[in-house]
Amino acid sequence: MNLESQLIELAIAGDHAAFTTLVERNQDRLFASMLQVTGSADEAEEVVQEAFIRAFMKLDSFQGNSQFFTWIYRIAFNAALSRRRRNRSKVSLDYLREGGSEPVIEQDAADEPLLRSERVAVVRHALADLSEDHRAILVLREMEGFSYEEIAEIAQISIGTVRSRLSRARAQLKLLIEAITDDPLS
């Protein structure tokens, strides 16, 4: 039995220190993941907190078929989706363009760190314009490095659906980046 399994058993038995250790071992990675999903540090912090509260309340339902992080990630991911549905105030790309808030990439800039940060901003902006399903799949695969099987488990969809959503998400992201930068990607 590994340390994580022992901590879970102790936490189920009422050992609050064991659950605290589980939180400490997973909170930074979960926060970084939820930051990618939500796009907001405040929102990510609230989602992570909500996820650990839910996990504590339902820890006895953890079956051990996956790692604890996969389980807590699914809880946090579902909490983020629920919060997003409740707060559905999405700004369209056209609205940003009309308001003059469109990100611009300087092609002639010699400062590579500046270029890199601008590219990151463009990708984040494009990610924000993807549907929730497509953004989630991209974050899980490309940023978190989850396998197709793990993504299927987290999102509770088939592996075939994971593959098709990932393909469509990548194509949409490419189009959105091209629209933002007015520069077709090769």
C-alpha positions as a Markdown table, in Angstrom:
| # | Residue | x | y | z |
|---|---|---|---|---|
| 1 | Met | 0.0 | 0.0 | 0.0 |
| 2 | Asn | 1.5 | 3.3 | -1.0 |
| 3 | Leu | 1.5 | 6.5 | 1.1 |
| 4 | Glu | -1.4 | 8.1 | -0.8 |
| 5 | Ser | -3.6 | 5.1 | -0.1 |
| 6 | Gln | -2.6 | 5.1 | 3.5 |
| 7 | Leu | -3.4 | 8.8 | 3.8 |
| 8 | Ile | -6.8 | 8.3 | 2.2 |
| 9 | Glu | -7.7 | 5.4 | 4.6 |
| 10 | Leu | -6.6 | 7.5 | 7.6 |
| 11 | Ala | -8.6 | 10.5 | 6.4 |
| 12 | Ile | -11.7 | 8.3 | 5.9 |
| 13 | Ala | -11.2 | 7.1 | 9.4 |
| 14 | Gly | -11.4 | 10.7 | 10.6 |
| 15 | Asp | -7.7 | 11.7 | 10.7 |
| 16 | His | -7.8 | 15.4 | 9.7 |
| 17 | Ala | -4.0 | 15.6 | 9.6 |
| 18 | Ala | -4.0 | 12.9 | 6.9 |
| 19 | Phe | -6.5 | 14.8 | 4.8 |
| 20 | Thr | -4.4 | 18.0 | 5.3 |
| 21 | Thr | -1.4 | 16.1 | 3.9 |
| 22 | Leu | -3.4 | 15.1 | 0.9 |
| 23 | Val | -4.4 | 18.7 | 0.3 |
| 24 | Glu | -0.8 | 20.0 | 0.7 |
| 25 | Arg | 0.4 | 17.3 | -1.7 |
| 26 | Asn | -2.1 | 18.2 | -4.4 |
| 27 | Gln | -3.2 | 21.9 | -4.0 |
| 28 | Asp | -0.5 | 23.6 | -6.0 |
| 29 | Arg | -0.9 | 21.3 | -9.0 |
| 30 | Leu | -4.7 | 21.5 | -8.8 |
| 31 | Phe | -4.5 | 25.3 | -8.6 |
| 32 | Ala | -2.3 | 25.5 | -11.7 |
| 33 | Ser | -4.7 | 23.3 | -13.6 |
| 34 | Met | -7.7 | 25.2 | -12.6 |
| 35 | Leu | -6.0 | 28.5 | -13.4 |
| 36 | Gln | -5.7 | 27.2 | -17.0 |
| 37 | Val | -9.4 | 26.1 | -17.0 |
| 38 | Thr | -10.8 | 29.3 | -15.4 |
| 39 | Gly | -8.3 | 31.9 | -16.6 |
| 40 | Ser | -8.6 | 33.7 | -13.3 |
| 41 | Ala | -6.5 | 33.2 | -10.1 |
| 42 | Asp | -9.4 | 34.2 | -7.9 |
| 43 | Glu | -11.8 | 31.9 | -9.6 |
| 44 | Ala | -9.2 | 29.0 | -9.6 |
| 45 | Glu | -8.6 | 29.5 | -5.9 |
| 46 | Glu | -12.3 | 29.3 | -5.2 |
| 47 | Val | -12.7 | 26.2 | -7.4 |
| 48 | Val | -9.8 | 24.5 | -5.7 |
| 49 | Gln | -11.2 | 25.3 | -2.2 |
| 50 | Glu | -14.7 | 24.1 | -3.2 |
| 51 | Ala | -13.2 | 20.9 | -4.7 |
| 52 | Phe | -11.3 | 20.0 | -1.5 |
| 53 | Ile | -14.4 | 20.7 | 0.6 |
| 54 | Arg | -16.4 | 18.4 | -1.6 |
| 55 | Ala | -13.6 | 15.8 | -1.6 |
| 56 | Phe | -13.5 | 15.9 | 2.2 |
| 57 | Met | -17.3 | 15.4 | 2.4 |
| 58 | Lys | -17.3 | 12.5 | -0.1 |
| 59 | Leu | -13.9 | 10.9 | 0.6 |
| 60 | Asp | -15.5 | 7.6 | 1.5 |
| 61 | Ser | -16.8 | 7.4 | -2.1 |
| 62 | Phe | -13.3 | 7.4 | -3.5 |
| 63 | Gln | -12.9 | 3.9 | -4.9 |
| 64 | Gly | -9.2 | 4.0 | -5.6 |
| 65 | Asn | -9.6 | 3.1 | -9.3 |
| 66 | Ser | -7.5 | 6.2 | -10.1 |
| 67 | Gln | -5.0 | 8.4 | -8.4 |
| 68 | Phe | -6.3 | 10.9 | -5.9 |
| 69 | Phe | -5.3 | 13.8 | -8.1 |
| 70 | Thr | -7.4 | 12.5 | -11.0 |
| 71 | Trp | -10.3 | 12.2 | -8.7 |
| 72 | Ile | -9.9 | 15.6 | -7.1 |
| 73 | Tyr | -9.2 | 17.1 | -10.6 |
| 74 | Arg | -12.6 | 15.8 | -11.8 |
| 75 | Ile | -14.3 | 17.3 | -8.8 |
| 76 | Ala | -12.6 | 20.7 | -9.4 |
| 77 | Phe | -13.2 | 20.6 | -13.1 |
| 78 | Asn | -16.9 | 19.9 | -12.6 |
| 79 | Ala | -17.1 | 22.8 | -10.0 |
| 80 | Ala | -15.4 | 25.1 | -12.5 |
| 81 | Leu | -17.9 | 24.2 | -15.2 |
| 82 | Ser | -20.8 | 24.7 | -12.8 |
| 83 | Arg | -19.5 | 28.1 | -11.7 |
| 84 | Arg | -19.0 | 29.1 | -15.4 |
| 85 | Arg | -22.5 | 28.1 | -16.3 |
| 86 | Arg | -23.8 | 30.2 | -13.4 |
| 87 | Asn | -21.7 | 33.2 | -14.3 |
| 88 | Arg | -22.1 | 33.1 | -18.1 |
| 89 | Ser | -20.7 | 36.5 | -19.1 |
| 90 | Lys | -18.6 | 35.8 | -22.1 |
| 91 | Val | -17.1 | 38.5 | -24.2 |
| 92 | Ser | -17.0 | 37.8 | -28.0 |
| 93 | Leu | -13.9 | 38.2 | -30.1 |
| 94 | Asp | -15.8 | 40.7 | -32.3 |
| 95 | Tyr | -16.6 | 42.8 | -29.2 |
| 96 | Leu | -13.0 | 43.0 | -28.2 |
| 97 | Arg | -11.9 | 44.0 | -31.7 |
| 98 | Glu | -14.5 | 46.8 | -31.8 |
| 99 | Gly | -13.4 | 48.0 | -28.4 |
| 100 | Gly | -9.8 | 48.2 | -29.5 |
| 101 | Ser | -8.8 | 45.6 | -27.0 |
| 102 | Glu | -7.5 | 43.1 | -29.6 |
| 103 | Pro | -4.1 | 41.8 | -28.6 |
| 104 | Val | -1.4 | 42.6 | -31.2 |
| 105 | Ile | 1.8 | 40.7 | -31.7 |
| 106 | Glu | 4.8 | 42.8 | -32.6 |
| 107 | Gln | 6.6 | 40.9 | -35.5 |
| 108 | Asp | 9.7 | 43.2 | -35.4 |
| 109 | Ala | 10.4 | 43.0 | -31.7 |
| 110 | Ala | 13.9 | 41.8 | -30.9 |
| 111 | Asp | 13.0 | 41.1 | -27.3 |
| 112 | Glu | 12.2 | 37.3 | -27.2 |
| 113 | Pro | 10.7 | 37.3 | -23.7 |
| 114 | Leu | 8.3 | 40.0 | -24.7 |
| 115 | Leu | 7.3 | 38.0 | -27.8 |
| 116 | Arg | 6.9 | 34.9 | -25.8 |
| 117 | Ser | 4.6 | 36.6 | -23.3 |
| 118 | Glu | 2.6 | 38.1 | -26.2 |
| 119 | Arg | 2.2 | 34.7 | -27.7 |
| 120 | Val | 1.0 | 33.3 | -24.4 |
| 121 | Ala | -1.5 | 36.1 | -24.2 |
| 122 | Val | -2.8 | 35.4 | -27.7 |
| 123 | Val | -3.1 | 31.6 | -26.9 |
| 124 | Arg | -4.9 | 32.4 | -23.6 |
| 125 | His | -7.3 | 34.8 | -25.4 |
| 126 | Ala | -8.0 | 32.2 | -28.1 |
| 127 | Leu | -8.5 | 29.5 | -25.4 |
| 128 | Ala | -11.0 | 31.7 | -23.7 |
| 129 | Asp | -13.0 | 31.8 | -26.9 |
| 130 | Leu | -13.2 | 28.0 | -27.3 |
| 131 | Ser | -16.3 | 26.2 | -26.1 |
| 132 | Glu | -16.0 | 24.8 | -22.5 |
| 133 | Asp | -15.7 | 21.2 | -23.8 |
| 134 | His | -12.9 | 22.0 | -26.3 |
| 135 | Arg | -11.0 | 24.2 | -23.8 |
| 136 | Ala | -11.2 | 21.5 | -21.2 |
| 137 | Ile | -9.9 | 18.8 | -23.5 |
| 138 | Leu | -7.0 | 21.0 | -24.6 |
| 139 | Val | -6.0 | 21.9 | -21.1 |
| 140 | Leu | -6.2 | 18.3 | -19.9 |
| 141 | Arg | -4.1 | 17.0 | -22.8 |
| 142 | Glu | -1.7 | 19.7 | -23.8 |
| 143 | Met | -1.2 | 21.6 | -20.5 |
| 144 | Glu | -1.7 | 18.9 | -18.0 |
| 145 | Gly | -0.4 | 16.0 | -20.0 |
| 146 | Phe | -3.2 | 13.5 | -19.2 |
| 147 | Ser | -3.6 | 10.4 | -21.3 |
| 148 | Tyr | -6.6 | 9.9 | -23.4 |
| 149 | Glu | -7.8 | 7.3 | -20.9 |
| 150 | Glu | -7.4 | 9.7 | -18.0 |
| 151 | Ile | -9.2 | 12.5 | -19.9 |
| 152 | Ala | -12.1 | 10.1 | -20.7 |
| 153 | Glu | -12.3 | 9.2 | -17.0 |
| 154 | Ile | -12.2 | 12.9 | -15.8 |
| 155 | Ala | -14.7 | 14.2 | -18.4 |
| 156 | Gln | -16.8 | 11.0 | -18.2 |
| 157 | Ile | -16.8 | 10.5 | -22.0 |
| 158 | Ser | -15.5 | 7.8 | -24.3 |
| 159 | Ile | -11.9 | 7.8 | -25.6 |
| 160 | Gly | -13.3 | 8.2 | -29.1 |
| 161 | Thr | -15.1 | 11.4 | -28.0 |
| 162 | Val | -11.8 | 12.6 | -26.4 |
| 163 | Arg | -10.0 | 12.1 | -29.7 |
| 164 | Ser | -12.6 | 13.9 | -31.8 |
| 165 | Arg | -13.0 | 16.8 | -29.4 |
| 166 | Leu | -9.3 | 17.2 | -29.2 |
| 167 | Ser | -9.0 | 17.3 | -33.0 |
| 168 | Arg | -11.8 | 19.8 | -33.3 |
| 169 | Ala | -10.4 | 21.9 | -30.4 |
| 170 | Arg | -6.9 | 22.1 | -32.0 |
| 171 | Ala | -8.5 | 23.1 | -35.3 |
| 172 | Gln | -10.6 | 25.8 | -33.7 |
| 173 | Leu | -7.7 | 27.1 | -31.6 |
| 174 | Lys | -5.6 | 27.5 | -34.7 |
| 175 | Leu | -8.4 | 29.4 | -36.5 |
| 176 | Leu | -8.9 | 31.7 | -33.4 |
| 177 | Ile | -5.2 | 32.4 | -33.2 |
| 178 | Glu | -5.1 | 33.2 | -36.9 |
| 179 | Ala | -8.1 | 35.5 | -36.5 |
| 180 | Ile | -6.5 | 37.3 | -33.5 |
| 181 | Thr | -3.1 | 37.7 | -35.2 |
| 182 | Asp | -4.3 | 38.1 | -38.8 |
| 183 | Asp | -1.4 | 35.7 | -39.6 |
| 184 | Pro | -2.3 | 32.2 | -40.9 |
| 185 | Leu | -0.3 | 29.5 | -39.1 |
| 186 | Ser | 1.6 | 27.2 | -41.3 |
